Amino acid sequence: MATKVALRQKKISKGRKSLYLDFYPPIPHPETGEPTRREFLGLYIFEKPKTPIDKQHNTETLKIGESIRQKRENFLNKPEIYSQYEKEQLRLKELGEQCFVEYFRKLAKKRKASNHDNWVSALNYLEAFTNGSLKFADLNEKFLEDLKEYLLTTKSNKSSKTTLSQNSAVSYFNKVKATLKQAYKDGILQTDLNTKVQPIKAAETRREYLTIEELNRLVKTPCNNDLLKRAALFSAVTGMAFREIQNLVWSDIRKSDDNEYLILTKRQKTQRDNYLPISEQAYSFLGTPGEPTGKVFDGLEYSAYQNKHLAQWIGAAGISKEITFHCFRHTFATLQLSNGTDIYTVSKMLGHKDLKTTQVYAKIVDEAKRKAADKIKLDL
């Protein structure tokens, strides 16, 4: 019985339709061997094309889909007309017709928490640069170098008045490189393009922090938002990041057999189990215990309005540094190292996977020591 192959469409996000082949009767899946009727092509069209470019995209993509359909039907029903070499060339050509942007989107969906958000941001810039469509066959070193240049010069999606920061460009391009690496592993790319293209060089950034004197001034200074103040000080004495503090629930707070407080959660960025001892002083910032599933810092949000309260509080304490919420985590790391805690322990408390990440704070401490040494000058 001949296998009929039809080109069909399935609605997906953002007003698009994904193209797939429908086999009747079902054919064995190339990887699992199980009967299947569907094969998604990694191609999509716009459900309601709005511009001539969208219409042209639809026309060309449907032609590609139809060509793949015809070849697949011929291959299934008349395999003898293709040599082994021709079959392999046909397979490689079809892989090359798949959409790199769509493949990137699928990988982004698998990421979790803040890492997912970062991938989605990278996807937005990739879509803007490619107009939402790019065949694997069109990927080459020149395209990737052009993408690098675009990321380093384009306006930020957050503000049309500012250019995308260099370190954001670094992060987003690294996501593209990770996608290239995965596509090579999956056999879609025949060349390991990831190794042929250098990453964007990260810019040196200053990690601002507070001294213990400044931190104590903040403790004594009133803040218009007491919740924000407690959360910030909690970050300074635990090293926890904003998102981790925001997601903290009362069941995460434990008490050991020695009557010492600790937090048992998963790290937001790495999703690894995190055991973090906290002091009684840190515990005092949590407030009155609530239901096990209730948020500890219920109502804590990141917004321009909250940042305004933060800036006012910092200013009222007579501190002129540019302090963001994340600086309280920097403060924890810097003060711990300054007070003799070994770098390995600090790295573990911060949840860093790599000790090199923590070494940035050690450099800050060394710089502070150098400045302190230069302050004592004798009149010789």
C-alpha positions as a LaTeX table, in Angstrom:
\begin{tabular}{lrrr}
\hline
Residue & $x$ (\AA) & $y$ (\AA) & $z$ (\AA) \\
\hline
Met1 & 0.00 & 0.00 & 0.00 \\
Ala2 & 1.38 & 3.39 & $-1.02$ \\
Thr3 & 2.07 & 5.93 & 1.72 \\
Lys4 & 0.27 & 9.21 & 1.26 \\
Val5 & 2.11 & 12.28 & 2.50 \\
Ala6 & 0.19 & 15.53 & 3.08 \\
Leu7 & 1.56 & 18.96 & 4.02 \\
Arg8 & $-0.42$ & 20.32 & 6.95 \\
Gln9 & $-0.37$ & 23.33 & 9.29 \\
Lys10 & $-0.69$ & 23.66 & 13.06 \\
Lys11 & $-1.33$ & 26.93 & 14.90 \\
Ile12 & 1.48 & 28.00 & 17.24 \\
Ser13 & 2.35 & 31.18 & 19.13 \\
Lys14 & 2.55 & 34.76 & 17.81 \\
Gly15 & 0.02 & 34.29 & 15.00 \\
Arg16 & 2.04 & 31.63 & 13.18 \\
Lys17 & 1.45 & 28.13 & 11.82 \\
Ser18 & 4.02 & 25.35 & 11.94 \\
Leu19 & 4.31 & 23.10 & 8.86 \\
Tyr20 & 4.36 & 19.33 & 9.25 \\
Leu21 & 4.00 & 16.20 & 7.15 \\
Asp22 & 1.06 & 13.83 & 7.73 \\
Phe23 & 1.74 & 10.17 & 6.80 \\
Tyr24 & $-1.00$ & 7.62 & 6.05 \\
Pro25 & $-0.58$ & 4.88 & 6.97 \\
Pro26 & 1.87 & 5.76 & 9.79 \\
Ile27 & 5.59 & 5.21 & 9.21 \\
Pro28 & 8.27 & 4.12 & 11.75 \\
His29 & 9.80 & 7.05 & 13.65 \\
Pro30 & 13.50 & 7.31 & 12.57 \\
Glu31 & 14.71 & 7.40 & 16.19 \\
Thr32 & 12.24 & 5.34 & 18.26 \\
Gly33 & 10.90 & 2.98 & 15.57 \\
Glu34 & 7.38 & 3.59 & 16.87 \\
Pro35 & 4.61 & 4.27 & 14.31 \\
Thr36 & 4.07 & 7.99 & 13.73 \\
Arg37 & 1.94 & 10.12 & 11.45 \\
Arg38 & 3.66 & 13.44 & 11.99 \\
Glu39 & 6.98 & 14.99 & 11.10 \\
Phe40 & 7.42 & 18.67 & 11.93 \\
Leu41 & 9.65 & 20.48 & 9.44 \\
Gly42 & 10.87 & 23.34 & 11.62 \\
Leu43 & 9.19 & 25.74 & 9.17 \\
Tyr44 & 6.41 & 28.19 & 9.88 \\
Ile45 & 4.18 & 30.68 & 8.05 \\
Phe46 & 2.22 & 33.69 & 9.27 \\
Glu47 & $-1.49$ & 32.99 & 9.81 \\
Lys48 & $-2.39$ & 36.52 & 8.74 \\
Pro49 & 0.53 & 38.07 & 6.81 \\
Lys50 & 0.57 & 41.83 & 7.37 \\
Thr51 & 3.36 & 43.00 & 5.07 \\
Pro52 & 4.63 & 42.07 & 1.57 \\
Ile53 & 7.68 & 40.53 & 3.28 \\
Asp54 & 5.39 & 38.29 & 5.36 \\
Lys55 & 3.50 & 37.24 & 2.23 \\
Gln56 & 6.73 & 36.48 & 0.38 \\
His57 & 7.93 & 34.47 & 3.37 \\
Asn58 & 4.70 & 32.42 & 3.31 \\
Thr59 & 4.93 & 31.77 & $-0.43$ \\
Glu60 & 8.59 & 30.65 & $-0.31$ \\
Thr61 & 8.13 & 28.55 & 2.84 \\
Leu62 & 5.10 & 26.73 & 1.42 \\
Lys63 & 7.12 & 25.95 & $-1.74$ \\
Ile64 & 9.88 & 24.49 & 0.41 \\
Gly65 & 7.37 & 22.47 & 2.41 \\
Glu66 & 5.74 & 21.12 & $-0.74$ \\
Ser67 & 9.14 & 20.20 & $-2.18$ \\
Ile68 & 9.99 & 18.27 & 0.99 \\
Arg69 & 6.59 & 16.57 & 0.87 \\
Gln70 & 7.08 & 15.41 & $-2.71$ \\
Lys71 & 10.58 & 14.11 & $-2.05$ \\
Arg72 & 9.47 & 12.30 & 1.10 \\
Glu73 & 6.58 & 10.65 & $-0.74$ \\
Asn74 & 8.91 & 9.59 & $-3.55$ \\
Phe75 & 11.41 & 8.28 & $-1.05$ \\
Leu76 & 8.79 & 6.23 & 0.82 \\
Asn77 & 7.03 & 4.83 & $-2.24$ \\
Lys78 & 9.92 & 4.58 & $-4.73$ \\
Pro79 & 13.09 & 4.14 & $-2.63$ \\
Glu80 & 14.84 & 2.32 & $-5.47$ \\
Ile81 & 15.13 & 5.52 & $-7.53$ \\
Tyr82 & 17.55 & 7.02 & $-4.99$ \\
Ser83 & 21.13 & 5.87 & $-4.43$ \\
Gln84 & 22.49 & 5.85 & $-0.86$ \\
Tyr85 & 24.48 & 9.01 & $-1.62$ \\
Glu86 & 21.38 & 10.75 & $-3.01$ \\
Lys87 & 19.38 & 9.76 & 0.07 \\
Glu88 & 22.01 & 11.28 & 2.33 \\
Gln89 & 22.16 & 14.48 & 0.28 \\
Leu90 & 18.38 & 14.71 & 0.39 \\
Arg91 & 18.44 & 14.29 & 4.18 \\
Leu92 & 21.11 & 16.99 & 4.61 \\
Lys93 & 19.22 & 19.39 & 2.35 \\
Glu94 & 16.03 & 18.93 & 4.34 \\
Leu95 & 17.92 & 19.57 & 7.59 \\
Gly96 & 19.30 & 22.76 & 6.08 \\
Glu97 & 15.78 & 23.97 & 5.30 \\
Gln98 & 14.80 & 23.86 & 8.99 \\
Cys99 & 14.48 & 27.18 & 10.81 \\
Phe100 & 17.31 & 28.07 & 13.21 \\
Val101 & 15.14 & 30.67 & 15.00 \\
Glu102 & 12.44 & 28.07 & 15.64 \\
Tyr103 & 15.08 & 25.64 & 16.94 \\
Phe104 & 16.41 & 28.40 & 19.26 \\
Arg105 & 12.87 & 29.00 & 20.51 \\
Lys106 & 12.43 & 25.33 & 21.41 \\
Leu107 & 15.66 & 25.36 & 23.44 \\
Ala108 & 14.56 & 28.56 & 25.20 \\
Lys109 & 11.30 & 26.90 & 26.29 \\
Lys110 & 13.27 & 24.17 & 28.07 \\
Arg111 & 15.13 & 26.68 & 30.25 \\
Lys112 & 13.80 & 27.56 & 33.69 \\
Ala113 & 13.37 & 30.63 & 35.88 \\
Ser114 & 15.72 & 33.57 & 35.26 \\
Asn115 & 17.73 & 31.58 & 32.70 \\
His116 & 14.51 & 31.18 & 30.67 \\
Asp117 & 13.95 & 34.95 & 30.79 \\
Asn118 & 17.48 & 35.53 & 29.54 \\
Trp119 & 16.98 & 33.12 & 26.63 \\
Val120 & 13.70 & 34.82 & 25.71 \\
Ser121 & 15.47 & 38.21 & 25.67 \\
Ala122 & 18.16 & 36.77 & 23.39 \\
Leu123 & 15.42 & 35.32 & 21.16 \\
Asn124 & 13.80 & 38.76 & 20.79 \\
Tyr125 & 17.02 & 40.24 & 19.40 \\
Leu126 & 17.62 & 37.20 & 17.15 \\
Glu127 & 14.10 & 37.54 & 15.73 \\
Ala128 & 14.62 & 41.26 & 15.13 \\
Phe129 & 17.90 & 40.62 & 13.28 \\
Thr130 & 16.57 & 37.75 & 11.13 \\
Asn131 & 12.98 & 38.99 & 10.75 \\
Gly132 & 11.96 & 35.79 & 12.53 \\
Ser133 & 13.25 & 33.32 & 9.96 \\
Leu134 & 16.65 & 31.83 & 9.17 \\
Lys135 & 17.44 & 28.50 & 7.50 \\
Phe136 & 20.23 & 26.39 & 8.96 \\
Ala137 & 21.65 & 26.30 & 5.44 \\
Asp138 & 22.16 & 30.09 & 5.60 \\
Leu139 & 24.16 & 29.95 & 8.82 \\
Asn140 & 27.81 & 30.78 & 8.33 \\
Glu141 & 30.66 & 32.66 & 10.00 \\
Lys142 & 29.82 & 35.94 & 8.23 \\
Phe143 & 26.23 & 35.83 & 9.48 \\
Leu144 & 27.42 & 35.23 & 13.04 \\
Glu145 & 29.96 & 38.06 & 12.86 \\
Asp146 & 27.21 & 40.36 & 11.55 \\
Leu147 & 24.99 & 39.26 & 14.45 \\
Lys148 & 27.76 & 40.14 & 16.89 \\
Glu149 & 28.06 & 43.60 & 15.38 \\
Tyr150 & 24.28 & 44.03 & 15.57 \\
Leu151 & 24.15 & 43.11 & 19.27 \\
Leu152 & 26.98 & 45.53 & 20.05 \\
Thr153 & 25.31 & 48.47 & 18.29 \\
Thr154 & 21.54 & 47.95 & 18.51 \\
Lys155 & 19.26 & 49.90 & 20.83 \\
Ser156 & 18.10 & 48.25 & 24.04 \\
Asn157 & 14.56 & 46.86 & 24.03 \\
Lys158 & 14.14 & 48.46 & 27.46 \\
Ser159 & 14.92 & 51.98 & 26.22 \\
Ser160 & 15.29 & 53.35 & 22.69 \\
Lys161 & 17.67 & 55.99 & 24.08 \\
Thr162 & 20.36 & 53.54 & 25.16 \\
Thr163 & 22.43 & 50.92 & 23.36 \\
Leu164 & 22.25 & 47.32 & 24.52 \\
Ser165 & 24.94 & 46.88 & 27.17 \\
Gln166 & 28.06 & 44.99 & 26.13 \\
Asn167 & 27.63 & 42.35 & 28.81 \\
Ser168 & 24.01 & 41.76 & 27.70 \\
Ala169 & 25.34 & 41.33 & 24.15 \\
Val170 & 27.88 & 38.85 & 25.54 \\
Ser171 & 25.14 & 36.85 & 27.26 \\
Tyr172 & 22.79 & 36.81 & 24.26 \\
Phe173 & 25.48 & 35.81 & 21.77 \\
Asn174 & 26.57 & 33.02 & 24.10 \\
Lys175 & 23.01 & 31.68 & 23.87 \\
Val176 & 23.36 & 31.60 & 20.08 \\
Lys177 & 26.69 & 29.76 & 20.41 \\
Ala178 & 25.08 & 27.25 & 22.79 \\
Thr179 & 22.33 & 26.66 & 20.21 \\
Leu180 & 24.90 & 26.09 & 17.47 \\
Lys181 & 26.68 & 23.58 & 19.70 \\
Gln182 & 23.44 & 21.70 & 20.37 \\
Ala183 & 22.46 & 21.70 & 16.69 \\
Tyr184 & 25.84 & 20.16 & 15.84 \\
Lys185 & 25.27 & 17.48 & 18.51 \\
Asp186 & 21.80 & 16.80 & 17.08 \\
Gly187 & 23.26 & 16.34 & 13.60 \\
Ile188 & 21.40 & 19.29 & 12.08 \\
Leu189 & 24.63 & 21.20 & 11.47 \\
Gln190 & 27.40 & 19.28 & 9.73 \\
Thr191 & 30.05 & 21.82 & 10.82 \\
Asp192 & 30.73 & 22.86 & 14.41 \\
Leu193 & 30.18 & 26.57 & 13.80 \\
Asn194 & 30.30 & 27.29 & 17.52 \\
Thr195 & 34.04 & 26.60 & 17.64 \\
Lys196 & 34.71 & 28.73 & 14.56 \\
Val197 & 33.30 & 31.95 & 16.03 \\
Gln198 & 34.79 & 33.79 & 18.99 \\
Pro199 & 32.44 & 35.01 & 21.75 \\
Ile200 & 31.97 & 38.72 & 22.41 \\
Lys201 & 34.50 & 39.92 & 24.95 \\
Ala202 & 32.95 & 40.90 & 28.27 \\
Ala203 & 33.41 & 44.47 & 29.48 \\
Glu204 & 35.02 & 45.10 & 32.84 \\
Thr205 & 32.30 & 45.91 & 35.36 \\
Arg206 & 32.60 & 47.49 & 38.77 \\
Arg207 & 30.77 & 45.55 & 41.46 \\
Glu208 & 29.62 & 48.25 & 43.85 \\
Tyr209 & 29.26 & 47.31 & 47.51 \\
Leu210 & 28.65 & 48.89 & 50.91 \\
Thr211 & 31.09 & 49.10 & 53.78 \\
Ile212 & 30.01 & 47.85 & 57.21 \\
Glu213 & 29.76 & 51.51 & 58.31 \\
Glu214 & 27.42 & 52.32 & 55.40 \\
Leu215 & 25.37 & 49.21 & 56.08 \\
Asn216 & 24.92 & 50.21 & 59.72 \\
Arg217 & 23.84 & 53.69 & 58.61 \\
Leu218 & 21.14 & 52.07 & 56.47 \\
Val219 & 19.94 & 50.00 & 59.44 \\
Lys220 & 19.36 & 53.25 & 61.38 \\
Thr221 & 17.84 & 55.15 & 58.43 \\
Pro222 & 14.04 & 54.93 & 57.92 \\
Cys223 & 12.79 & 53.69 & 54.54 \\
Asn224 & 9.40 & 54.46 & 52.97 \\
Asn225 & 9.07 & 50.76 & 52.18 \\
Asp226 & 9.83 & 48.64 & 55.26 \\
Leu227 & 9.43 & 45.39 & 53.26 \\
Leu228 & 12.11 & 46.51 & 50.80 \\
Lys229 & 14.43 & 47.56 & 53.65 \\
Arg230 & 14.11 & 44.21 & 55.43 \\
Ala231 & 14.66 & 42.28 & 52.17 \\
Ala232 & 17.74 & 44.34 & 51.27 \\
Leu233 & 19.33 & 43.91 & 54.69 \\
Phe234 & 18.47 & 40.20 & 54.59 \\
Ser235 & 20.37 & 39.97 & 51.28 \\
Ala236 & 23.36 & 41.75 & 52.82 \\
Val237 & 23.63 & 39.23 & 55.67 \\
Thr238 & 22.83 & 36.07 & 53.66 \\
Gly239 & 24.08 & 36.76 & 50.12 \\
Met240 & 20.74 & 35.72 & 48.62 \\
Ala241 & 19.72 & 37.31 & 45.31 \\
Phe242 & 16.48 & 39.29 & 44.82 \\
Arg243 & 14.60 & 36.53 & 42.98 \\
Glu244 & 15.53 & 33.93 & 45.61 \\
Ile245 & 14.34 & 36.23 & 48.39 \\
Gln246 & 11.15 & 37.03 & 46.47 \\
Asn247 & 10.35 & 33.31 & 46.04 \\
Leu248 & 11.18 & 32.34 & 49.63 \\
Val249 & 8.28 & 30.59 & 51.42 \\
Trp250 & 8.00 & 29.77 & 55.13 \\
Ser251 & 8.48 & 26.03 & 54.56 \\
Asp252 & 11.98 & 26.87 & 53.25 \\
Ile253 & 12.95 & 28.16 & 56.70 \\
Arg254 & 14.16 & 25.35 & 58.96 \\
Lys255 & 15.63 & 24.97 & 62.44 \\
Ser256 & 18.39 & 22.43 & 63.04 \\
Asp257 & 18.73 & 20.09 & 66.01 \\
Asp258 & 21.21 & 22.62 & 67.41 \\
Asn259 & 18.51 & 25.33 & 67.30 \\
Glu260 & 20.26 & 27.12 & 64.45 \\
Tyr261 & 18.33 & 28.60 & 61.51 \\
Leu262 & 18.88 & 27.52 & 57.93 \\
Ile263 & 17.25 & 27.81 & 54.51 \\
Leu264 & 16.78 & 24.81 & 52.23 \\
Thr265 & 15.81 & 25.74 & 48.67 \\
Lys266 & 16.90 & 25.33 & 45.06 \\
Arg267 & 19.21 & 27.93 & 43.57 \\
Gln268 & 17.20 & 30.10 & 41.13 \\
Lys269 & 19.90 & 30.10 & 38.46 \\
Thr270 & 21.26 & 26.54 & 38.72 \\
Gln271 & 18.20 & 24.70 & 40.15 \\
Arg272 & 20.56 & 22.84 & 42.50 \\
Asp273 & 19.67 & 22.12 & 46.14 \\
Asn274 & 20.93 & 24.90 & 48.35 \\
Tyr275 & 21.57 & 24.59 & 52.08 \\
Leu276 & 22.25 & 27.99 & 53.61 \\
Pro277 & 22.79 & 28.60 & 57.34 \\
Ile278 & 21.56 & 32.03 & 58.48 \\
Ser279 & 22.17 & 33.99 & 61.66 \\
Glu280 & 19.55 & 34.90 & 64.24 \\
Gln281 & 19.94 & 38.50 & 63.09 \\
Ala282 & 19.11 & 37.44 & 59.52 \\
Tyr283 & 16.08 & 35.54 & 60.84 \\
Ser284 & 14.87 & 38.70 & 62.60 \\
Phe285 & 14.41 & 40.40 & 59.22 \\
Leu286 & 11.85 & 37.76 & 58.14 \\
Gly287 & 8.98 & 39.03 & 60.27 \\
Thr288 & 6.13 & 36.98 & 61.74 \\
Pro289 & 5.98 & 33.36 & 60.41 \\
Gly290 & 2.99 & 32.56 & 58.19 \\
Glu291 & 1.53 & 29.56 & 56.36 \\
Pro292 & 4.11 & 27.02 & 55.01 \\
Thr293 & 3.35 & 27.95 & 51.38 \\
Gly294 & 3.08 & 31.68 & 52.12 \\
Lys295 & 5.72 & 34.06 & 50.80 \\
Val296 & 8.13 & 35.27 & 53.49 \\
Phe297 & 8.51 & 38.67 & 51.82 \\
Asp298 & 4.96 & 38.79 & 50.48 \\
Gly299 & 4.44 & 41.73 & 48.12 \\
Leu300 & 8.12 & 42.25 & 47.26 \\
Glu301 & 8.31 & 43.39 & 43.64 \\
Tyr302 & 11.01 & 44.67 & 41.29 \\
Ser303 & 9.85 & 47.89 & 39.63 \\
Ala304 & 10.82 & 51.49 & 38.93 \\
Tyr305 & 8.60 & 52.51 & 41.85 \\
Gln306 & 10.45 & 50.19 & 44.26 \\
Asn307 & 13.82 & 51.35 & 42.90 \\
Lys308 & 12.77 & 54.92 & 43.70 \\
His309 & 12.21 & 53.93 & 47.35 \\
Leu310 & 15.59 & 52.19 & 47.36 \\
Ala311 & 17.37 & 55.27 & 45.96 \\
Gln312 & 15.65 & 57.56 & 48.49 \\
Trp313 & 16.65 & 55.30 & 51.37 \\
Ile314 & 20.28 & 55.15 & 50.17 \\
Gly315 & 20.37 & 58.93 & 49.75 \\
Ala316 & 18.80 & 59.57 & 53.17 \\
Ala317 & 21.64 & 57.54 & 54.71 \\
Gly318 & 24.15 & 59.91 & 53.11 \\
Ile319 & 25.49 & 57.30 & 50.67 \\
Ser320 & 26.40 & 58.65 & 47.22 \\
Lys321 & 27.22 & 55.29 & 45.56 \\
Glu322 & 25.05 & 53.88 & 42.73 \\
Ile323 & 23.43 & 51.08 & 44.72 \\
Thr324 & 20.99 & 48.55 & 43.25 \\
Phe325 & 19.37 & 45.68 & 45.14 \\
His326 & 21.97 & 43.26 & 43.74 \\
Cys327 & 24.71 & 45.33 & 45.42 \\
Phe328 & 23.58 & 43.94 & 48.78 \\
Arg329 & 24.64 & 40.46 & 47.55 \\
His330 & 27.98 & 41.98 & 46.48 \\
Thr331 & 28.24 & 43.53 & 49.94 \\
Phe332 & 27.80 & 40.14 & 51.61 \\
Ala333 & 30.58 & 38.57 & 49.52 \\
Thr334 & 33.00 & 41.46 & 49.98 \\
Leu335 & 32.48 & 41.78 & 53.74 \\
Gln336 & 32.83 & 38.03 & 54.26 \\
Leu337 & 36.17 & 37.96 & 52.43 \\
Ser338 & 37.33 & 41.14 & 54.18 \\
Asn339 & 36.64 & 39.50 & 57.53 \\
Gly340 & 38.70 & 36.42 & 56.75 \\
Thr341 & 36.11 & 33.90 & 55.47 \\
Asp342 & 37.85 & 31.66 & 52.92 \\
Ile343 & 36.88 & 32.10 & 49.28 \\
Tyr344 & 35.65 & 28.49 & 48.91 \\
Thr345 & 33.12 & 28.93 & 51.73 \\
Val346 & 31.93 & 32.27 & 50.32 \\
Ser347 & 31.57 & 30.67 & 46.88 \\
Lys348 & 29.38 & 27.90 & 48.32 \\
Met349 & 27.23 & 30.38 & 50.28 \\
Leu350 & 26.65 & 32.41 & 47.12 \\
Gly351 & 25.79 & 29.25 & 45.17 \\
His352 & 28.49 & 29.83 & 42.53 \\
Lys353 & 29.28 & 26.83 & 40.32 \\
Asp354 & 32.74 & 28.16 & 39.49 \\
Leu355 & 35.25 & 29.58 & 41.95 \\
Lys356 & 36.35 & 32.06 & 39.26 \\
Thr357 & 33.04 & 33.89 & 39.69 \\
Thr358 & 33.80 & 34.47 & 43.38 \\
Gln359 & 37.38 & 35.57 & 42.68 \\
Val360 & 36.01 & 38.88 & 41.37 \\
Tyr361 & 35.19 & 39.78 & 44.98 \\
Ala362 & 38.65 & 38.75 & 46.15 \\
Lys363 & 40.11 & 41.29 & 43.71 \\
Ile364 & 37.87 & 43.98 & 45.23 \\
Val365 & 39.17 & 43.11 & 48.71 \\
Asp366 & 42.79 & 43.18 & 47.49 \\
Glu367 & 42.19 & 46.59 & 45.95 \\
Ala368 & 40.71 & 47.87 & 49.22 \\
Lys369 & 43.73 & 46.54 & 51.12 \\
Arg370 & 46.06 & 48.32 & 48.72 \\
Lys371 & 44.22 & 51.62 & 49.21 \\
Ala372 & 44.33 & 51.11 & 53.00 \\
Ala373 & 48.07 & 50.46 & 52.91 \\
Asp374 & 48.67 & 53.68 & 50.96 \\
Lys375 & 46.76 & 55.78 & 53.54 \\
Ile376 & 49.56 & 55.66 & 56.13 \\
Lys377 & 52.35 & 57.95 & 55.00 \\
Leu378 & 55.09 & 59.15 & 57.26 \\
Asp379 & 56.56 & 62.63 & 56.93 \\
Leu380 & 60.15 & 61.64 & 56.17 \\
\hline
\end{tabular}
